[in-house]
Amino acid sequence: MGHNAFLILIGEIAMKPRRDTRARNLVFFITVVSALVVGLWLAR
């Protein structure tokens, strides 16, 4: 379910190139948070 929401979110961003910088910042933020969560989970 989480992955579907993520893909829908990416799709929404891809469909709206107007807010280019905000979209890129959001993708970057999501990527960083995901990397941190995965890294912490693997480090357990």
N, C-alpha and C positions, 0 to 999 in steps of 0.2 A: 504493500500500500504506500509506504514511504517513497519507494522508487518511482511509482506511477506519478505521485504528486511532484516529485523532482523533475521527471520528464515533461509533465504538463507545464511546470514553471519554466523550464528551458524553452519549450515550444512557445509559450506566451512571450518570452523575451525575444525569441527569434522573429516572431511576427510583428514586433513593434520596434523597428530600428530608429524611431524618433528619439527615444530616451537612451541613446547609445551609451553614454558614459555611465549613467545610473545602472543600466543593464550589465555592463562590463564589471562595475564595482560589485554588484550583487552576485554575479557568477564567481568573481574572485573571492568574495567573503564566504560564499557557500563552499567553495573548494577548500579554502583554508580551514574552515570549521570541520568539514568532512575529514580532511587529512589529520587534524588534531584528534578527533574522536577515534578514527581507525588506529592511529599511532598509540594512543593511550590504551585502547582495547587490546592491541597486540602486545603491549608492554606489561600487561597484567601478569 
